[in-house]
Amino acid sequence: MLMVRAIIRPEKKEEVLSELSRAGFHAATVIDVVGRGKQKGIKISGIIYDEIPKVMLMMAIRDEDKDDMIRLILKYARSSEQGAYGDGKIFISPVDQAYTISSGIPSL
Amino acid sequence: MKEIMAVVRMNKTSATKKALVEAGVAGFTAFKVEGRGKIVTNPSLILERKNELLLMAGEDQTGEAEKLITDFLVGTSICPQRLFTILAHDDEVDKIVQAIIAANKTCNNVGDGKIFILPIADAVRVRTGETGETAV
């Protein structure tokens, strides 16, 4: 089991979520975050903005779904065909166990 | 060392906090998040609550209220949730998970949330600079 954390542009949230849902990855947790990346924020007319609003999607998936998930996020979170600075990042970490509270069963 | 991430109902925040204190872990971080879970494919699971909510909606000629209620119960809409992250020693994980489940279980069959357990490579206490298990 893996935890995928994708930081994407807020304006891409709806599209990414609906495409993920269509591909069968319906469950997601959405967090509004601020941050900066490798470009050290953006500089507009002399002012540096380094707390850029982004959206973080958190999804727990089975190991075999990883490639599908990454492909979908890469496809729909990009602001243009070739991508641009600020389109975001995807982090993947292992999950030891997941529990569904309603049933108490240890499964995804 | 493990990180326990629990996504629970918004109105279960204080119950969860209380359960954590009783389980012997007072430290946690909580976030306001939005989320959705698996789609409910079995309509009988939500039938009772649907009728209940429809009664509360009152006169509904446009069918808008019914659509909102269905989206909410089936899980196609994104709703506010609370995310707890708790750092725990390996041997305490099970106890904490059971405490969270006990505090958050409702009789609604679905939508009570999820708990994830992730491995943590290292932790540092800022005040003393301690690392590893002692920092938890």
gemmi code that builds the backbone of each chain (N, CA, C; Angstrom):
import gemmi

chains = {
    "A": [
        ("MET", (0.840, -1.193, 0.000), (0.000, 0.000, 0.000), (0.876, 1.244, 0.000)),
        ("LEU", (0.470, 2.244, -0.735), (1.277, 3.452, -0.846), (0.423, 4.686, -0.574)),
        ("MET", (1.079, 5.723, -0.070), (0.410, 7.010, 0.097), (0.977, 7.966, -0.955)),
        ("VAL", (0.095, 8.488, -1.789), (0.519, 9.441, -2.816), (0.128, 10.829, -2.340)),
        ("ARG", (1.089, 11.724, -2.298), (0.796, 13.117, -1.961), (1.177, 13.963, -3.159)),
        ("ALA", (0.205, 14.572, -3.776), (0.475, 15.380, -4.964), (0.180, 16.829, -4.650)),
        ("ILE", (1.165, 17.688, -4.894), (0.957, 19.123, -4.710), (0.739, 19.724, -6.093)),
        ("ILE", (-0.439, 20.290, -6.305), (-0.792, 20.759, -7.655), (-1.347, 22.178, -7.600)),
        ("ARG", (-1.550, 22.737, -8.778), (-2.141, 24.085, -8.851), (-3.599, 24.037, -8.398)),
        ("PRO", (-4.050, 25.033, -7.605), (-5.439, 25.012, -7.133), (-6.443, 24.972, -8.287)),
        ("GLU", (-6.131, 25.639, -9.391), (-7.093, 25.671, -10.504), (-7.201, 24.329, -11.221)),
        ("LYS", (-6.270, 23.399, -10.930), (-6.319, 22.083, -11.567), (-7.002, 21.045, -10.681)),
        ("LYS", (-7.381, 21.462, -9.468), (-7.909, 20.512, -8.492), (-9.129, 19.749, -9.023)),
        ("GLU", (-10.115, 20.521, -9.504), (-11.370, 19.899, -9.944), (-11.122, 18.890, -11.059)),
        ("GLU", (-10.302, 19.307, -12.030), (-10.062, 18.446, -13.183), (-9.356, 17.152, -12.761)),
        ("VAL", (-8.298, 17.309, -11.949), (-7.557, 16.124, -11.526), (-8.460, 15.184, -10.726)),
        ("LEU", (-9.252, 15.766, -9.801), (-10.120, 14.923, -8.975), (-11.164, 14.200, -9.803)),
        ("SER", (-11.740, 14.894, -10.795), (-12.780, 14.220, -11.570), (-12.185, 13.156, -12.482)),
        ("GLU", (-10.976, 13.402, -13.006), (-10.346, 12.387, -13.855), (-9.914, 11.170, -13.034)),
        ("LEU", (-9.413, 11.420, -11.815), (-9.031, 10.306, -10.939), (-10.259, 9.468, -10.600)),
        ("SER", (-11.369, 10.163, -10.338), (-12.597, 9.457, -10.004), (-13.051, 8.592, -11.173)),
        ("ARG", (-12.922, 9.155, -12.389), (-13.344, 8.414, -13.573), (-12.482, 7.165, -13.780)),
        ("ALA", (-11.224, 7.256, -13.356), (-10.319, 6.113, -13.516), (-10.438, 5.118, -12.358)),
        ("GLY", (-11.364, 5.395, -11.437), (-11.587, 4.452, -10.341), (-10.913, 4.817, -9.038)),
        ("PHE", (-10.167, 5.927, -9.010), (-9.543, 6.371, -7.748), (-10.407, 7.464, -7.148)),
        ("HIS", (-11.493, 7.065, -6.510), (-12.441, 8.087, -6.057), (-12.001, 8.734, -4.750)),
        ("ALA", (-11.458, 7.932, -3.856), (-11.154, 8.437, -2.520), (-9.956, 9.384, -2.542)),
        ("ALA", (-10.085, 10.512, -1.851), (-8.984, 11.476, -1.782), (-9.208, 12.410, -0.608)),
        ("THR", (-8.125, 12.915, -0.061), (-8.203, 13.980, 0.932), (-7.523, 15.205, 0.346)),
        ("VAL", (-8.169, 16.359, 0.489), (-7.695, 17.581, -0.149), (-7.299, 18.590, 0.924)),
        ("ILE", (-6.101, 19.136, 0.833), (-5.643, 20.120, 1.807), (-5.143, 21.358, 1.071)),
        ("ASP", (-5.604, 22.518, 1.515), (-5.071, 23.766, 0.971), (-3.742, 24.053, 1.657)),
        ("VAL", (-2.702, 24.252, 0.870), (-1.382, 24.501, 1.464), (-0.738, 25.716, 0.789)),
        ("VAL", (0.314, 26.243, 1.398), (1.134, 27.243, 0.718), (2.569, 26.745, 0.728)),
        ("GLY", (3.309, 27.142, -0.275), (4.692, 26.702, -0.300), (5.460, 27.290, -1.455)),
        ("ARG", (6.721, 26.912, -1.518), (7.557, 27.340, -2.621), (8.357, 26.133, -3.087)),
        ("GLY", (8.897, 26.228, -4.283), (9.660, 25.113, -4.823), (11.083, 25.522, -5.136)),
        ("LYS", (11.651, 24.796, -6.087), (13.043, 25.011, -6.444), (13.318, 26.417, -6.967)),
        ("GLN", (12.290, 27.042, -7.548), (12.487, 28.368, -8.155), (12.487, 29.482, -7.096)),
        ("LYS", (12.387, 29.098, -5.821), (12.383, 30.046, -4.696), (11.232, 31.035, -4.796)),
        ("GLY", (10.080, 30.562, -5.170), (8.921, 31.444, -5.284), (8.908, 32.146, -6.630)),
        ("ILE", (8.020, 33.125, -6.764), (8.019, 33.890, -8.016), (8.268, 35.362, -7.717)),
        ("LYS", (8.951, 36.015, -8.654), (9.286, 37.423, -8.471), (8.486, 38.228, -9.487)),
        ("ILE", (7.605, 39.088, -8.982), (6.811, 39.934, -9.877), (7.093, 41.382, -9.525)),
        ("SER", (7.580, 42.135, -10.481), (7.981, 43.544, -10.344), (8.697, 43.795, -9.008)),
        ("GLY", (9.740, 43.023, -8.777), (10.610, 43.262, -7.640), (10.157, 42.645, -6.335)),
        ("ILE", (8.899, 42.186, -6.295), (8.414, 41.574, -5.055), (8.479, 40.060, -5.183)),
        ("ILE", (9.067, 39.401, -4.175), (9.158, 37.934, -4.211), (7.981, 37.335, -3.452)),
        ("TYR", (7.247, 36.474, -4.128), (6.169, 35.747, -3.465), (6.658, 34.327, -3.217)),
        ("ASP", (6.902, 33.975, -1.949), (7.365, 32.611, -1.699), (6.368, 31.797, -0.884)),
        ("GLU", (5.152, 32.309, -0.739), (4.103, 31.475, -0.149), (2.994, 31.332, -1.175)),
        ("ILE", (3.243, 30.470, -2.144), (2.314, 30.331, -3.256), (1.238, 29.302, -2.900)),
        ("PRO", (-0.043, 29.670, -3.058), (-1.097, 28.722, -2.707), (-1.110, 27.517, -3.647)),
        ("LYS", (-1.172, 26.348, -3.059), (-1.288, 25.106, -3.830), (-2.316, 24.219, -3.136)),
        ("VAL", (-2.636, 23.120, -3.797), (-3.537, 22.141, -3.195), (-2.793, 20.825, -3.081)),
        ("MET", (-2.893, 20.182, -1.920), (-2.267, 18.875, -1.767), (-3.350, 17.794, -1.768)),
        ("LEU", (-3.200, 16.834, -2.667), (-4.118, 15.692, -2.706), (-3.430, 14.521, -2.021)),
        ("MET", (-4.142, 13.866, -1.137), (-3.582, 12.712, -0.443), (-4.422, 11.496, -0.769)),
        ("MET", (-3.777, 10.472, -1.308), (-4.537, 9.282, -1.669), (-3.768, 8.031, -1.274)),
        ("ALA", (-4.450, 7.076, -0.681), (-3.832, 5.780, -0.374), (-4.243, 4.804, -1.474)),
        ("ILE", (-3.260, 4.146, -2.064), (-3.551, 3.254, -3.191), (-2.813, 1.931, -3.036)),
        ("ARG", (-3.230, 0.944, -3.831), (-2.520, -0.328, -3.860), (-1.244, -0.156, -4.691)),
        ("ASP", (-0.224, -0.952, -4.385), (1.069, -0.817, -5.059), (0.936, -0.850, -6.576)),
        ("GLU", (0.067, -1.750, -7.081), (-0.012, -1.926, -8.532), (-0.693, -0.758, -9.242)),
        ("ASP", (-1.361, 0.117, -8.490), (-2.029, 1.252, -9.125), (-1.122, 2.470, -9.248)),
        ("LYS", (0.103, 2.358, -8.741), (0.987, 3.518, -8.652), (1.225, 4.173, -10.018)),
        ("ASP", (1.578, 3.352, -11.019), (1.923, 3.924, -12.318), (0.732, 4.635, -12.957)),
        ("ASP", (-0.456, 4.012, -12.853), (-1.676, 4.625, -13.384), (-1.914, 5.987, -12.753)),
        ("MET", (-1.799, 6.000, -11.437), (-2.052, 7.204, -10.663), (-1.101, 8.334, -11.085)),
        ("ILE", (0.182, 8.011, -11.185), (1.176, 9.020, -11.542), (0.913, 9.541, -12.956)),
        ("ARG", (0.600, 8.611, -13.845), (0.342, 8.995, -15.234), (-0.835, 9.975, -15.302)),
        ("LEU", (-1.897, 9.670, -14.554), (-3.080, 10.532, -14.579), (-2.768, 11.922, -14.023)),
        ("ILE", (-2.061, 11.959, -12.888), (-1.765, 13.252, -12.275), (-0.864, 14.068, -13.200)),
        ("LEU", (0.158, 13.417, -13.778), (1.067, 14.130, -14.678), (0.302, 14.690, -15.866)),
        ("LYS", (-0.685, 13.919, -16.343), (-1.414, 14.346, -17.523), (-2.326, 15.539, -17.230)),
        ("TYR", (-3.049, 15.464, -16.102), (-4.096, 16.471, -15.883), (-3.672, 17.628, -14.988)),
        ("ALA", (-2.544, 17.531, -14.287), (-2.131, 18.636, -13.423), (-1.217, 19.610, -14.156)),
        ("ARG", (-0.781, 19.239, -15.357), (0.099, 20.139, -16.103), (-0.696, 21.303, -16.669)),
        ("SER", (-0.083, 22.494, -16.629), (-0.790, 23.675, -17.114), (-0.675, 23.788, -18.627)),
        ("SER", (0.278, 23.100, -19.231), (0.367, 23.085, -20.688), (0.951, 21.742, -21.096)),
        ("GLU", (1.014, 21.488, -22.391), (1.462, 20.186, -22.912), (2.823, 19.786, -22.351)),
        ("GLN", (3.792, 20.737, -22.385), (5.151, 20.403, -21.954), (5.376, 20.690, -20.469)),
        ("GLY", (4.365, 21.263, -19.789), (4.504, 21.557, -18.367), (5.187, 22.896, -18.141)),
        ("ALA", (5.063, 23.412, -16.925), (5.678, 24.701, -16.610), (6.116, 24.696, -15.151)),
        ("TYR", (7.015, 25.599, -14.787), (7.405, 25.738, -13.391), (6.162, 26.003, -12.562)),
        ("GLY", (6.050, 25.327, -11.434), (4.910, 25.563, -10.551), (3.766, 24.589, -10.739)),
        ("ASP", (3.952, 23.610, -11.624), (2.875, 22.629, -11.817), (2.782, 21.654, -10.647)),
        ("GLY", (3.840, 21.558, -9.862), (3.734, 20.757, -8.648), (4.682, 19.582, -8.548)),
        ("LYS", (4.446, 18.779, -7.544), (5.297, 17.628, -7.244), (4.430, 16.472, -6.781)),
        ("ILE", (4.948, 15.268, -6.944), (4.258, 14.084, -6.421), (5.222, 13.353, -5.486)),
        ("PHE", (4.757, 13.071, -4.283), (5.562, 12.293, -3.337), (4.845, 10.978, -3.052)),
        ("ILE", (5.630, 9.904, -2.955), (5.030, 8.599, -2.675), (5.736, 7.965, -1.497)),
        ("SER", (4.966, 7.566, -0.496), (5.580, 6.930, 0.667), (4.846, 5.635, 0.999)),
        ("PRO", (5.521, 4.721, 1.671), (4.866, 3.453, 2.008), (3.842, 3.617, 3.119)),
        ("VAL", (2.808, 2.797, 3.104), (1.827, 2.739, 4.188), (1.860, 1.318, 4.745)),
        ("ASP", (2.033, 1.199, 6.056), (2.087, -0.135, 6.655), (0.717, -0.775, 6.706)),
        ("GLN", (-0.276, 0.034, 7.078), (-1.600, -0.524, 7.308), (-2.645, 0.575, 7.165)),
        ("ALA", (-3.840, 0.214, 6.713), (-4.942, 1.171, 6.657), (-6.162, 0.534, 7.297)),
        ("TYR", (-6.935, 1.331, 8.022), (-8.149, 0.819, 8.670), (-9.351, 1.618, 8.182)),
        ("THR", (-10.455, 0.942, 7.933), (-11.711, 1.644, 7.698), (-12.437, 1.721, 9.026)),
        ("ILE", (-12.746, 2.944, 9.476), (-13.291, 3.098, 10.828), (-14.686, 2.473, 10.943)),
        ("SER", (-15.520, 2.666, 9.912), (-16.909, 2.148, 9.991), (-16.949, 0.668, 10.327)),
        ("SER", (-16.040, -0.102, 9.720), (-16.090, -1.541, 9.929), (-14.999, -2.013, 10.889)),
        ("GLY", (-13.969, -1.171, 11.090), (-12.851, -1.559, 11.937), (-11.921, -2.564, 11.279)),
        ("ILE", (-12.179, -2.846, 9.983), (-11.386, -3.866, 9.291), (-10.082, -3.258, 8.783)),
        ("PRO", (-8.941, -3.930, 9.001), (-7.693, -3.406, 8.454), (-7.571, -3.684, 6.962)),
        ("SER", (-8.159, -2.818, 6.156), (-8.021, -2.935, 4.705), (-8.238, -1.566, 4.092)),
        ("LEU", (-7.828, -1.447, 2.834), (-7.931, -0.141, 2.161), (-9.383, 0.155, 1.830)),
    ],
    "B": [
        ("MET", (9.060, 3.483, 14.975), (8.392, 4.776, 14.973), (7.413, 4.853, 13.808)),
        ("LYS", (6.168, 5.176, 14.100), (5.151, 5.217, 13.048), (4.394, 6.536, 13.117)),
        ("GLU", (3.871, 6.930, 11.955), (2.970, 8.067, 11.916), (1.570, 7.529, 11.667)),
        ("ILE", (0.631, 7.898, 12.525), (-0.750, 7.467, 12.333), (-1.524, 8.659, 11.766)),
        ("MET", (-2.076, 8.485, 10.590), (-2.894, 9.551, 10.001), (-4.336, 9.092, 10.028)),
        ("ALA", (-5.190, 9.860, 10.679), (-6.603, 9.467, 10.763), (-7.468, 10.573, 10.191)),
        ("VAL", (-8.257, 10.238, 9.199), (-9.226, 11.190, 8.649), (-10.569, 10.855, 9.279)),
        ("VAL", (-11.136, 11.808, 10.027), (-12.373, 11.516, 10.755), (-13.420, 12.595, 10.491)),
        ("ARG", (-14.627, 12.334, 10.947), (-15.703, 13.319, 10.818), (-15.352, 14.582, 11.604)),
        ("MET", (-15.773, 15.731, 11.068), (-15.516, 17.027, 11.702), (-16.052, 17.057, 13.137)),
        ("ASN", (-17.253, 16.500, 13.345), (-17.872, 16.597, 14.674), (-17.345, 15.553, 15.656)),
        ("LYS", (-16.348, 14.769, 15.228), (-15.757, 13.784, 16.129), (-14.403, 14.246, 16.645)),
        ("THR", (-14.054, 15.520, 16.380), (-12.738, 16.018, 16.769), (-12.514, 15.907, 18.271)),
        ("SER", (-13.480, 16.402, 19.051), (-13.244, 16.415, 20.498), (-13.290, 14.999, 21.066)),
        ("ALA", (-14.155, 14.149, 20.507), (-14.194, 12.759, 20.964), (-12.858, 12.072, 20.690)),
        ("THR", (-12.269, 12.372, 19.526), (-10.982, 11.772, 19.178), (-9.883, 12.273, 20.107)),
        ("LYS", (-9.904, 13.585, 20.384), (-8.898, 14.159, 21.280), (-8.961, 13.477, 22.650)),
        ("LYS", (-10.207, 13.323, 23.144), (-10.404, 12.694, 24.453), (-9.891, 11.250, 24.433)),
        ("ALA", (-10.216, 10.542, 23.366), (-9.798, 9.136, 23.255), (-8.278, 9.029, 23.229)),
        ("LEU", (-7.615, 10.001, 22.570), (-6.158, 9.965, 22.489), (-5.537, 10.178, 23.864)),
        ("VAL", (-6.100, 11.126, 24.628), (-5.578, 11.368, 25.978), (-5.742, 10.115, 26.822)),
        ("GLU", (-6.918, 9.466, 26.691), (-7.162, 8.251, 27.474), (-6.244, 7.107, 27.055)),
        ("ALA", (-5.834, 7.118, 25.777), (-4.927, 6.073, 25.292), (-3.476, 6.384, 25.644)),
        ("GLY", (-3.257, 7.548, 26.256), (-1.920, 7.875, 26.732), (-1.065, 8.659, 25.759)),
        ("VAL", (-1.665, 9.164, 24.677), (-0.902, 10.029, 23.782), (-1.591, 11.391, 23.697)),
        ("ALA", (-0.954, 12.392, 24.240), (-1.574, 13.708, 24.249), (-1.166, 14.517, 23.020)),
        ("GLY", (-0.042, 14.163, 22.391), (0.464, 14.975, 21.290), (-0.108, 14.580, 19.949)),
        ("PHE", (-0.588, 15.572, 19.208), (-1.068, 15.298, 17.855), (-1.078, 16.604, 17.074)),
        ("THR", (-1.199, 16.516, 15.768), (-1.412, 17.677, 14.929), (-2.711, 17.454, 14.175)),
        ("ALA", (-3.557, 18.472, 14.125), (-4.836, 18.295, 13.428), (-4.962, 19.324, 12.312)),
        ("PHE", (-5.503, 18.893, 11.203), (-5.721, 19.780, 10.052), (-7.192, 19.768, 9.681)),
        ("LYS", (-7.658, 20.902, 9.152), (-8.967, 20.890, 8.509), (-8.733, 20.544, 7.049)),
        ("VAL", (-9.345, 19.474, 6.594), (-9.147, 19.054, 5.207), (-10.509, 18.791, 4.561)),
        ("GLU", (-10.463, 18.553, 3.267), (-11.676, 18.128, 2.571), (-11.402, 16.759, 1.984)),
        ("GLY", (-12.442, 15.995, 1.774), (-12.165, 14.693, 1.198), (-13.405, 13.939, 0.766)),
        ("ARG", (-13.123, 12.839, 0.114), (-14.191, 11.914, -0.250), (-13.625, 10.501, -0.141)),
        ("GLY", (-14.516, 9.538, 0.005), (-14.066, 8.156, 0.153), (-14.550, 7.318, -0.998)),
        ("LYS", (-14.692, 6.023, -0.720), (-15.202, 5.138, -1.758), (-16.658, 5.474, -2.049)),
        ("ILE", (-17.100, 5.274, -3.276), (-18.503, 5.490, -3.620), (-19.347, 4.376, -3.008)),
        ("VAL", (-20.489, 4.773, -2.433), (-21.377, 3.772, -1.848), (-22.189, 3.138, -2.971)),
        ("THR", (-21.950, 1.855, -3.202), (-22.629, 1.193, -4.326), (-23.892, 0.465, -3.879)),
        ("ASN", (-24.013, 0.249, -2.571), (-25.174, -0.463, -2.047), (-26.171, 0.546, -1.460)),
        ("PRO", (-27.266, 0.859, -2.176), (-28.165, 1.924, -1.737), (-28.855, 1.632, -0.405)),
        ("SER", (-28.973, 0.351, -0.028), (-29.670, 0.050, 1.226), (-28.897, 0.560, 2.441)),
        ("LEU", (-27.561, 0.757, 2.275), (-26.740, 1.250, 3.384), (-27.119, 2.671, 3.777)),
        ("ILE", (-27.572, 3.460, 2.793), (-27.813, 4.882, 3.066), (-29.288, 5.249, 3.000)),
        ("LEU", (-30.143, 4.253, 2.745), (-31.570, 4.534, 2.532), (-32.200, 5.248, 3.724)),
        ("GLU", (-31.906, 4.727, 4.920), (-32.526, 5.269, 6.122), (-32.147, 6.731, 6.339)),
        ("ARG", (-30.847, 7.013, 6.192), (-30.373, 8.389, 6.407), (-30.877, 9.324, 5.322)),
        ("LYS", (-31.024, 8.784, 4.119), (-31.522, 9.604, 3.019), (-32.942, 10.073, 3.324)),
        ("ASN", (-33.790, 9.138, 3.772), (-35.168, 9.494, 4.099), (-35.208, 10.514, 5.233)),
        ("GLU", (-34.322, 10.305, 6.222), (-34.240, 11.213, 7.361), (-33.903, 12.639, 6.907)),
        ("LEU", (-32.872, 12.744, 6.054), (-32.423, 14.063, 5.595), (-33.461, 14.702, 4.669)),
        ("LEU", (-34.136, 13.881, 3.878), (-35.160, 14.425, 2.979), (-36.303, 15.043, 3.770)),
        ("LEU", (-36.650, 14.422, 4.895), (-37.695, 14.976, 5.756), (-37.286, 16.350, 6.275)),
        ("MET", (-35.981, 16.467, 6.640), (-35.479, 17.739, 7.167), (-35.454, 18.819, 6.092)),
        ("ALA", (-35.309, 18.397, 4.836), (-35.211, 19.372, 3.747), (-36.541, 20.058, 3.486)),
        ("GLY", (-37.640, 19.439, 3.891), (-38.957, 20.051, 3.697), (-39.400, 19.992, 2.243)),
        ("GLU", (-40.190, 21.008, 1.859), (-40.753, 21.061, 0.496), (-39.628, 21.125, -0.539)),
        ("ASP", (-39.633, 20.223, -1.495), (-38.546, 20.178, -2.488), (-39.140, 19.883, -3.853)),
        ("GLN", (-39.441, 20.966, -4.587), (-40.081, 20.750, -5.885), (-39.074, 20.572, -7.021)),
        ("THR", (-37.901, 21.224, -6.865), (-36.936, 21.194, -7.975), (-36.092, 19.920, -7.977)),
        ("GLY", (-36.107, 19.198, -6.855), (-35.263, 18.002, -6.768), (-33.824, 18.341, -6.422)),
        ("GLU", (-33.573, 19.628, -6.142), (-32.200, 20.060, -5.845), (-31.711, 19.489, -4.525)),
        ("ALA", (-32.614, 19.532, -3.521), (-32.240, 19.013, -2.201), (-31.938, 17.531, -2.288)),
        ("GLU", (-32.746, 16.807, -3.060), (-32.522, 15.369, -3.152), (-31.175, 15.067, -3.798)),
        ("LYS", (-30.824, 15.891, -4.805), (-29.546, 15.686, -5.492), (-28.378, 15.929, -4.528)),
        ("LEU", (-28.498, 17.038, -3.761), (-27.440, 17.362, -2.793), (-27.287, 16.246, -1.764)),
        ("ILE", (-28.407, 15.760, -1.263), (-28.376, 14.721, -0.228), (-27.790, 13.430, -0.801)),
        ("THR", (-28.204, 13.089, -2.025), (-27.682, 11.865, -2.642), (-26.181, 11.969, -2.867)),
        ("ASP", (-25.741, 13.124, -3.407), (-24.305, 13.323, -3.638), (-23.520, 13.187, -2.341)),
        ("PHE", (-24.090, 13.760, -1.275), (-23.430, 13.739, 0.029), (-23.323, 12.316, 0.566)),
        ("LEU", (-24.422, 11.569, 0.474), (-24.437, 10.232, 1.073), (-23.689, 9.209, 0.225)),
        ("VAL", (-23.815, 9.324, -1.098), (-23.128, 8.368, -1.976), (-21.629, 8.641, -1.971)),
        ("GLY", (-21.270, 9.916, -1.757), (-19.854, 10.234, -1.631), (-19.236, 10.839, -2.872)),
        ("THR", (-20.061, 11.362, -3.782), (-19.484, 11.990, -4.968), (-19.058, 13.424, -4.686)),
        ("SER", (-19.609, 14.046, -3.648), (-19.194, 15.420, -3.338), (-18.073, 15.406, -2.304)),
        ("ILE", (-17.311, 16.491, -2.261), (-16.181, 16.587, -1.334), (-16.625, 17.324, -0.078)),
        ("CYS", (-16.434, 16.701, 1.076), (-16.935, 17.269, 2.324), (-15.784, 17.543, 3.300)),
        ("PRO", (-15.970, 18.521, 4.209), (-14.933, 18.822, 5.195), (-14.700, 17.659, 6.151)),
        ("GLN", (-13.447, 17.409, 6.467), (-13.064, 16.348, 7.393), (-11.953, 16.888, 8.288)),
        ("ARG", (-11.626, 16.115, 9.321), (-10.502, 16.489, 10.177), (-9.425, 15.419, 10.032)),
        ("LEU", (-8.195, 15.879, 9.827), (-7.069, 14.943, 9.700), (-6.180, 15.051, 10.934)),
        ("PHE", (-6.015, 13.942, 11.645), (-5.107, 13.891, 12.801), (-3.822, 13.192, 12.372)),
        ("THR", (-2.683, 13.744, 12.720), (-1.449, 12.971, 12.568), (-0.817, 12.818, 13.952)),
        ("ILE", (-0.479, 11.589, 14.273), (0.050, 11.257, 15.595), (1.330, 10.452, 15.407)),
        ("LEU", (2.376, 10.848, 16.107), (3.628, 10.096, 16.065), (3.624, 9.104, 17.227)),
        ("ALA", (3.945, 7.846, 16.954), (3.838, 6.850, 18.014), (4.960, 5.826, 17.927)),
        ("HIS", (5.285, 5.229, 19.090), (6.201, 4.089, 19.111), (5.495, 2.886, 18.500)),
        ("ASP", (6.278, 1.973, 17.926), (5.716, 0.809, 17.239), (4.708, 0.036, 18.090)),
        ("ASP", (5.049, -0.177, 19.375), (4.204, -1.044, 20.200), (2.931, -0.346, 20.672)),
        ("GLU", (2.837, 0.978, 20.469), (1.639, 1.697, 20.904), (0.623, 1.866, 19.782)),
        ("VAL", (1.068, 1.569, 18.535), (0.237, 1.860, 17.372), (-1.137, 1.197, 17.473)),
        ("ASP", (-1.131, -0.094, 17.820), (-2.385, -0.840, 17.822), (-3.381, -0.257, 18.818)),
        ("LYS", (-2.871, 0.098, 19.996), (-3.724, 0.655, 21.040), (-4.365, 1.976, 20.574)),
        ("ILE", (-3.556, 2.821, 19.945), (-4.056, 4.119, 19.488), (-5.096, 3.936, 18.386)),
        ("VAL", (-4.797, 3.014, 17.456), (-5.744, 2.771, 16.351), (-7.084, 2.302, 16.904)),
        ("GLN", (-7.042, 1.366, 17.849), (-8.296, 0.862, 18.429), (-9.046, 1.974, 19.156)),
        ("ALA", (-8.310, 2.872, 19.822), (-8.956, 3.978, 20.530), (-9.640, 4.922, 19.541)),
        ("ILE", (-8.965, 5.199, 18.414), (-9.556, 6.088, 17.413), (-10.800, 5.445, 16.801)),
        ("ILE", (-10.697, 4.141, 16.516), (-11.851, 3.450, 15.927), (-13.033, 3.491, 16.894)),
        ("ALA", (-12.764, 3.202, 18.169), (-13.852, 3.177, 19.151), (-14.520, 4.543, 19.273)),
        ("ALA", (-13.719, 5.616, 19.208), (-14.279, 6.951, 19.390), (-15.034, 7.430, 18.152)),
        ("ASN", (-14.698, 6.899, 16.983), (-15.247, 7.451, 15.744), (-16.317, 6.599, 15.083)),
        ("LYS", (-16.503, 5.397, 15.596), (-17.479, 4.517, 14.967), (-18.892, 5.061, 15.202)),
        ("THR", (-19.694, 5.122, 14.153), (-21.097, 5.500, 14.296), (-21.950, 4.374, 13.730)),
        ("CYS", (-23.267, 4.534, 13.830), (-24.129, 3.475, 13.297), (-24.555, 3.789, 11.866)),
        ("ASN", (-23.810, 4.672, 11.183), (-24.173, 5.039, 9.812), (-23.627, 4.088, 8.751)),
        ("ASN", (-22.916, 3.061, 9.167), (-22.336, 2.060, 8.251), (-21.188, 2.571, 7.393)),
        ("VAL", (-21.302, 3.790, 6.861), (-20.263, 4.299, 5.957), (-19.865, 5.710, 6.376)),
        ("GLY", (-18.680, 6.117, 5.917), (-18.277, 7.516, 6.072), (-17.646, 7.874, 7.397)),
        ("ASP", (-17.193, 6.885, 8.154), (-16.586, 7.203, 9.442), (-15.109, 7.564, 9.331)),
        ("GLY", (-14.517, 7.361, 8.161), (-13.134, 7.787, 7.979), (-12.170, 6.642, 7.778)),
        ("LYS", (-10.900, 7.015, 7.690), (-9.838, 6.046, 7.432), (-8.657, 6.339, 8.352)),
        ("ILE", (-7.897, 5.293, 8.629), (-6.659, 5.455, 9.394), (-5.520, 4.861, 8.577)),
        ("PHE", (-4.444, 5.602, 8.425), (-3.272, 5.096, 7.722), (-2.091, 5.070, 8.682)),
        ("ILE", (-1.253, 4.053, 8.526), (-0.057, 3.954, 9.368), (1.169, 3.967, 8.468)),
        ("LEU", (2.007, 4.979, 8.631), (3.169, 5.144, 7.768), (4.445, 5.021, 8.594)),
        ("PRO", (5.475, 4.411, 8.031), (6.756, 4.363, 8.728), (7.433, 5.737, 8.719)),
        ("ILE", (8.128, 6.047, 9.794), (8.843, 7.324, 9.898), (10.334, 7.010, 10.043)),
        ("ALA", (11.158, 7.668, 9.264), (12.586, 7.361, 9.269), (13.265, 7.914, 10.523)),
        ("ASP", (12.908, 9.131, 10.904), (13.553, 9.730, 12.073), (12.712, 10.890, 12.583)),
        ("ALA", (12.905, 11.239, 13.840), (12.228, 12.392, 14.415), (13.226, 13.149, 15.269)),
        ("VAL", (13.079, 14.448, 15.359), (13.976, 15.270, 16.161), (13.146, 16.166, 17.062)),
        ("ARG", (13.505, 16.207, 18.341), (12.849, 17.161, 19.241), (13.628, 18.467, 19.153)),
        ("VAL", (12.933, 19.537, 18.801), (13.610, 20.803, 18.534), (14.261, 21.356, 19.805)),
        ("ARG", (13.562, 21.225, 20.928), (14.054, 21.824, 22.175), (15.410, 21.257, 22.583)),
        ("THR", (15.561, 19.930, 22.528), (16.777, 19.307, 23.038), (17.697, 18.775, 21.959)),
        ("GLY", (17.164, 18.602, 20.749), (17.955, 18.024, 19.677), (18.017, 16.503, 19.711)),
        ("GLU", (17.244, 15.885, 20.610), (17.197, 14.409, 20.672), (16.675, 13.861, 19.354)),
        ("THR", (17.170, 12.691, 18.963), (16.648, 12.072, 17.757), (16.159, 10.659, 18.053)),
        ("GLY", (15.451, 10.092, 17.065), (14.998, 8.699, 17.182), (13.846, 8.520, 18.135)),
        ("GLU", (13.786, 7.314, 18.739), (12.648, 6.934, 19.568), (12.429, 7.872, 20.750)),
        ("THR", (13.495, 8.407, 21.296), (13.333, 9.274, 22.480), (12.673, 10.603, 22.123)),
        ("ALA", (12.700, 10.970, 20.851), (12.115, 12.257, 20.457), (10.604, 12.178, 20.304)),
        ("VAL", (10.082, 10.953, 20.205), (8.634, 10.808, 19.987), (7.881, 11.194, 21.253)),
    ],
}
model = gemmi.Model(1)
for chain_id, residues in chains.items():
    chain = gemmi.Chain(chain_id)
    for i, (resn, *xyz) in enumerate(residues, 1):
        res = gemmi.Residue()
        res.name, res.seqid = resn, gemmi.SeqId(i, " ")
        for name, pos in zip(("N", "CA", "C"), xyz):
            atom = gemmi.Atom()
            atom.name, atom.element = name, gemmi.Element(name[0])
            atom.pos, atom.b_iso = gemmi.Position(*pos), 0.0
            res.add_atom(atom)
        chain.add_residue(res)
    model.add_chain(chain)
structure = gemmi.Structure()
structure.add_model(model)
structure.setup_entities()
